[in-house]
Every structure is written in C-alpha cells, then in structure tokens.
Amino acid sequence: MKSILTIACSLFIFNAAISQIKIDSTSKPEETTFYDGSPNIVYTPGTVIRTRSGHYYEITDKAKLKNMVANPSVTVYKQGKRNYALVIQGIELPIAAAKVQDVIESNIDGDFKGWDGTTNFKLVNGDVWVQDEPGNLFANAYRPKVYVYRVNDGTYKLKVEGVEKMITVKRAEREQIKTFRN
C-alpha cells in the first residue's frame, strides 16, 4: 500500500512539474504547421525540431515528454519576446521552446565518437566546427544528423541527434581546416 501511495504521489508531482506554461485563451497562434518526426520521439531540453514551414525551435522545457504520433501537427504560440509554447499533437501540455536562427542542418562526416575538449566536427556539407567549451562526452554513431545554430548571446551550439547534451562550438579557422583535412 505504501509503495502504491509513493508512486501516485510521485506521478502527481512529476505531472505538476512537467509544464507550467499556460496559453491565454485569446492568444492567436503564430503558426500552425507540421514537422517530420517519427513516432516514439522523446522531447528533452535541447531537442531541435524543424517545422514544415522552415522554422526551427529548441525545446527548453525541463520535462521529458514522449510522443507516439508520427509527423504531428504543431501550433506555435509566442510567449513574450523570445519564448514560445508548442502544442504538439499527441502531447497534452504545451512545451516551452525558443526559436533559433542561422541553423545549419547537416550530418557528421563519418564516425561520431563524442567530444574530448578539443574536438573538430567535420560535416558532410564541408563545414568544420571546433569545440568551444570544456567537457567530454562519449558516443558512437555513424553520420548522425546535426544542427548548428546561433543562440541569443551570439554563440553557436551543436546538437547531435540522439545525444541529449549540446556543446558550444565555433567555426574552424582556415589553418585548423587545413590541418584537419591533411
């Protein structure tokens, strides 16, 4: 009995903490569109989605929400200057997000093994980006999709699909690119 009560309380606390976003009933959507996504997506902070209208949004909500709907509809509401609320088909609550600009969508050229503090990321589009913050992450994927985008403070983030963590990057200098290619 005690364990059932503990689970029930935990679920209540989890659901109450999922999203505190409220959409004003008089608000008009910024856009209503779809995005190409497979079922079983888990939206975590840092997940980047591209709507069919060509806009990119980074999930900023602290909750992890799972969606079972493929290619869901998305209704976007503006919440202040830079914040947005996404109402995604298959998820009951609005999800906090930020619209991101200057997005490069590509793939890692070859094997992705994570980063180690000085990692260069060569993309199939020819760009080379350099890790610009300390830290390590171990991963193993072949040619994963990546998003590189500018955040509000002018820095760039690199988000590897399937990896929860993001990393700050900067464009490689010409000398670094030459060294990387040799």
C-alpha positions in Angstrom: 0.0 0.0 0.0 2.8 2.4 0.9 4.5 1.8 -2.5 1.3 2.5 -4.4 0.8 5.8 -2.5 4.5 6.7 -3.1 4.1 6.0 -6.9 0.9 8.0 -7.0 2.4 11.0 -5.2 5.5 10.8 -7.5 3.3 10.8 -10.6 1.3 13.8 -9.3 4.5 15.8 -8.6 6.0 14.8 -12.0 2.9 15.8 -13.9 2.5 19.0 -11.9 6.2 19.9 -12.7 6.0 19.0 -16.4 5.0 22.3 -17.7 3.8 25.4 -16.1 3.1 27.1 -19.5 -0.4 28.5 -19.9 -1.7 29.7 -23.2 -4.1 32.6 -23.0 -7.4 31.6 -24.5 -7.4 34.8 -26.5 -4.0 34.2 -28.0 -3.7 33.7 -31.7 -1.2 31.1 -33.0 2.0 32.3 -34.6 1.7 29.4 -37.0 0.0 26.0 -37.3 2.0 23.5 -39.2 3.6 20.0 -39.0 7.0 18.6 -38.6 8.5 15.5 -39.9 9.1 13.3 -36.9 8.9 9.6 -36.3 6.8 8.1 -33.5 8.4 7.4 -30.1 10.1 10.8 -30.0 11.1 11.9 -26.5 11.3 15.7 -26.3 14.1 16.7 -23.9 15.7 20.1 -23.3 17.8 20.8 -26.4 15.8 18.8 -28.9 15.6 20.8 -32.1 12.7 20.4 -34.4 12.2 21.9 -37.9 8.6 22.7 -38.9 7.5 22.2 -42.5 7.2 26.0 -42.7 11.0 26.1 -42.2 11.2 27.4 -38.7 13.5 25.8 -36.1 12.6 25.5 -32.4 14.8 24.3 -29.5 12.9 22.6 -26.7 13.6 24.5 -23.4 11.1 22.7 -21.2 12.6 20.8 -18.4 10.3 17.9 -18.7 10.9 14.8 -20.9 7.7 14.1 -22.9 7.1 11.2 -25.2 5.1 11.4 -28.3 3.7 8.4 -30.2 2.4 10.4 -33.2 4.4 10.4 -36.5 4.6 13.7 -38.3 2.5 15.6 -35.7 0.8 18.9 -36.2 2.3 21.8 -34.3 0.7 25.0 -33.2 3.1 27.7 -32.1 2.2 30.5 -29.6 4.5 33.4 -28.8 5.1 33.8 -25.1 6.9 37.1 -24.6 9.9 38.4 -26.6 11.9 35.2 -27.3 9.8 32.4 -25.7 7.3 30.2 -27.5 4.9 27.4 -26.5 4.5 24.5 -28.8 1.3 22.5 -28.8 2.3 19.2 -30.4 -0.3 16.6 -31.5 -0.1 13.7 -29.1 1.1 15.7 -26.1 -1.5 17.2 -23.7 0.5 20.1 -22.4 2.3 22.9 -24.2 6.1 22.6 -24.4 8.4 25.6 -23.8 10.7 26.4 -26.7 12.9 29.0 -28.2 13.0 29.9 -31.9 16.5 29.5 -33.2 18.2 31.3 -36.1 21.0 30.7 -38.5 20.5 27.0 -38.5 22.8 24.6 -40.4 21.4 21.1 -40.7 23.8 18.5 -41.9 25.5 15.2 -40.8 28.8 14.4 -39.2 31.1 13.2 -42.0 31.9 9.6 -40.9 32.1 8.2 -37.3 30.9 10.3 -34.4 32.7 9.3 -31.2 31.6 12.3 -29.0 33.9 15.1 -27.9 37.0 15.4 -25.6 37.8 19.1 -25.1 39.4 19.9 -28.4 37.2 18.1 -30.9 36.7 19.2 -34.5 33.4 18.3 -36.1 33.6 17.9 -39.9 30.2 18.0 -41.5 29.2 16.5 -44.9 28.4 20.0 -46.2 32.2 20.8 -45.8 31.9 22.9 -42.7 34.3 22.3 -39.8 33.3 23.4 -36.3 35.5 23.3 -33.2 34.5 22.6 -29.6 34.5 25.9 -27.7 33.8 24.7 -24.2 35.5 22.2 -21.9 34.0 18.8 -21.4 33.9 15.2 -22.6 31.1 13.0 -24.0 31.4 9.5 -25.3 29.1 8.4 -28.0 29.2 6.1 -31.1 27.2 6.8 -34.2 27.8 6.8 -37.9 26.9 10.1 -39.8 24.3 11.3 -37.3 22.2 14.3 -38.1 23.5 17.6 -36.5 22.1 21.1 -36.1 24.4 24.0 -35.6 22.6 27.2 -34.6 23.1 30.6 -33.1 21.7 31.3 -29.7 20.7 34.7 -28.2 24.2 35.5 -26.9 25.7 35.1 -30.4 27.5 31.8 -29.7 26.7 28.7 -31.7 25.5 25.3 -30.3 25.9 22.0 -31.9 23.2 19.4 -31.3 23.8 15.8 -32.4 20.5 13.9 -33.0 20.2 11.1 -30.4 22.6 12.8 -27.9 20.9 14.6 -25.1 23.7 17.1 -24.4 24.6 20.1 -26.6 28.0 21.7 -27.0 29.2 25.3 -27.8 31.2 25.5 -31.0 32.9 28.0 -33.3 33.8 27.9 -36.9 37.2 26.5 -37.5 39.9 28.9 -38.7 41.4 28.2 -42.2 44.6 26.9 -40.6 42.6 24.4 -38.5 40.6 23.2 -41.5 43.9 22.6 -43.5 45.3 20.7 -40.6 42.1 18.7 -40.2 42.0 17.7 -43.8 45.7 16.6 -44.0 
